[in-house]
Amino acid sequence: MIDCEYYLNYKGPNLKKAQLWKKNEERKDITEELKKFYGENNNWNGKLYQYSEVFPDKDSSYLFYVEFVDKNNRKHWFHGMVGESNQIFNPPLSTPSHE
């Protein structure tokens, strides 16, 4: 993990859903696991993480989907495939929430 000053000043929408799966297999809910990385302040705990930290023991055969909901009930989401274990997982930031 790498400290990231930009994330420290960020407060994103609430994490609603996170899923992980292999092609042609059932999706697994990983929302609670991902919330640990997203943090109580919705700012990824001020850090960037390696794929191996966020998706342990997973490789590029796995896909993910992450969904957030802001205070106006607007949905924000992103998806992708797990990268190399030492590669940085750098999720896009949603429009900040100013609650």
C-alpha beads as a LAMMPS data file, in Angstrom:
LAMMPS data file: protein, C-alpha beads

99 atoms
98 bonds

1 atom types
1 bond types

-500.0 500.0 xlo xhi
-500.0 500.0 ylo yhi
-500.0 500.0 zlo zhi

Masses

1 110.0

Atoms # bond

1 1 1 0.000 0.000 0.000
2 1 1 1.023 3.549 -0.716
3 1 1 -0.088 6.664 1.157
4 1 1 -1.965 8.985 -1.176
5 1 1 -2.492 12.585 -0.065
6 1 1 -5.251 13.136 -2.632
7 1 1 -7.385 10.369 -1.112
8 1 1 -6.995 11.851 2.389
9 1 1 -8.964 14.927 1.263
10 1 1 -11.591 12.881 -0.571
11 1 1 -14.949 11.676 0.746
12 1 1 -16.818 9.575 -1.757
13 1 1 -20.298 8.097 -1.861
14 1 1 -21.233 5.032 0.165
15 1 1 -20.076 1.664 -1.101
16 1 1 -23.171 -0.368 -1.888
17 1 1 -21.999 -3.482 -3.720
18 1 1 -18.790 -5.236 -4.731
19 1 1 -18.612 -8.479 -6.682
20 1 1 -15.831 -10.755 -7.913
21 1 1 -16.107 -13.660 -10.352
22 1 1 -14.453 -15.718 -13.040
23 1 1 -15.935 -15.740 -16.535
24 1 1 -18.894 -18.149 -16.755
25 1 1 -19.017 -18.553 -12.964
26 1 1 -21.328 -17.155 -10.321
27 1 1 -20.525 -13.745 -8.855
28 1 1 -19.286 -13.647 -5.255
29 1 1 -20.287 -10.759 -2.996
30 1 1 -17.128 -9.126 -1.581
31 1 1 -18.775 -5.926 -0.342
32 1 1 -17.757 -6.334 3.297
33 1 1 -14.157 -7.193 2.391
34 1 1 -13.871 -4.152 0.111
35 1 1 -15.398 -1.843 2.747
36 1 1 -12.288 -2.469 4.866
37 1 1 -10.200 -0.882 2.102
38 1 1 -12.699 1.878 1.268
39 1 1 -12.740 2.858 4.938
40 1 1 -15.144 4.567 7.311
41 1 1 -14.490 7.931 5.646
42 1 1 -15.125 6.623 2.104
43 1 1 -11.605 7.614 1.057
44 1 1 -9.779 4.281 0.556
45 1 1 -8.171 4.988 3.963
46 1 1 -5.965 7.554 2.223
47 1 1 -4.056 4.814 0.372
48 1 1 -3.558 3.022 -2.910
49 1 1 -3.312 -0.771 -2.708
50 1 1 -1.802 -3.530 -4.791
51 1 1 -4.186 -5.950 -6.471
52 1 1 -2.773 -8.721 -4.257
53 1 1 -3.943 -6.814 -1.170
54 1 1 -7.462 -6.099 -2.421
55 1 1 -7.984 -9.394 -4.275
56 1 1 -5.695 -11.930 -2.551
57 1 1 -4.893 -15.088 -4.532
58 1 1 -6.738 -13.783 -7.608
59 1 1 -5.345 -13.215 -11.109
60 1 1 -6.450 -11.693 -14.407
61 1 1 -9.001 -14.481 -14.914
62 1 1 -11.159 -12.669 -12.306
63 1 1 -13.495 -9.746 -13.014
64 1 1 -14.889 -7.246 -10.522
65 1 1 -17.768 -4.772 -10.255
66 1 1 -18.021 -2.028 -7.618
67 1 1 -21.062 0.184 -7.047
68 1 1 -21.604 3.267 -4.881
69 1 1 -24.688 5.370 -4.089
70 1 1 -24.438 9.057 -3.215
71 1 1 -26.683 11.085 -0.920
72 1 1 -28.960 11.924 -3.887
73 1 1 -29.367 8.198 -4.579
74 1 1 -27.302 8.492 -7.773
75 1 1 -25.363 5.359 -8.671
76 1 1 -21.618 5.432 -9.423
77 1 1 -19.809 2.292 -10.536
78 1 1 -16.710 0.863 -12.146
79 1 1 -15.614 -2.573 -13.264
80 1 1 -12.537 -4.295 -14.558
81 1 1 -10.319 -7.307 -14.261
82 1 1 -7.808 -8.068 -11.549
83 1 1 -4.323 -6.947 -12.552
84 1 1 -0.902 -8.367 -11.764
85 1 1 -0.413 -8.984 -8.039
86 1 1 2.156 -6.184 -7.583
87 1 1 0.270 -3.724 -9.829
88 1 1 -1.524 -0.811 -8.135
89 1 1 -5.324 -1.014 -7.943
90 1 1 -6.235 2.613 -8.688
91 1 1 -10.031 2.919 -8.678
92 1 1 -11.646 5.983 -10.245
93 1 1 -12.975 8.502 -7.755
94 1 1 -16.663 9.352 -7.913
95 1 1 -17.928 12.865 -7.522
96 1 1 -17.065 13.711 -3.916
97 1 1 -19.863 13.728 -1.387
98 1 1 -20.150 16.834 0.805
99 1 1 -22.470 15.708 3.555

Bonds

1 1 1 2
2 1 2 3
3 1 3 4
4 1 4 5
5 1 5 6
6 1 6 7
7 1 7 8
8 1 8 9
9 1 9 10
10 1 10 11
11 1 11 12
12 1 12 13
13 1 13 14
14 1 14 15
15 1 15 16
16 1 16 17
17 1 17 18
18 1 18 19
19 1 19 20
20 1 20 21
21 1 21 22
22 1 22 23
23 1 23 24
24 1 24 25
25 1 25 26
26 1 26 27
27 1 27 28
28 1 28 29
29 1 29 30
30 1 30 31
31 1 31 32
32 1 32 33
33 1 33 34
34 1 34 35
35 1 35 36
36 1 36 37
37 1 37 38
38 1 38 39
39 1 39 40
40 1 40 41
41 1 41 42
42 1 42 43
43 1 43 44
44 1 44 45
45 1 45 46
46 1 46 47
47 1 47 48
48 1 48 49
49 1 49 50
50 1 50 51
51 1 51 52
52 1 52 53
53 1 53 54
54 1 54 55
55 1 55 56
56 1 56 57
57 1 57 58
58 1 58 59
59 1 59 60
60 1 60 61
61 1 61 62
62 1 62 63
63 1 63 64
64 1 64 65
65 1 65 66
66 1 66 67
67 1 67 68
68 1 68 69
69 1 69 70
70 1 70 71
71 1 71 72
72 1 72 73
73 1 73 74
74 1 74 75
75 1 75 76
76 1 76 77
77 1 77 78
78 1 78 79
79 1 79 80
80 1 80 81
81 1 81 82
82 1 82 83
83 1 83 84
84 1 84 85
85 1 85 86
86 1 86 87
87 1 87 88
88 1 88 89
89 1 89 90
90 1 90 91
91 1 91 92
92 1 92 93
93 1 93 94
94 1 94 95
95 1 95 96
96 1 96 97
97 1 97 98
98 1 98 99
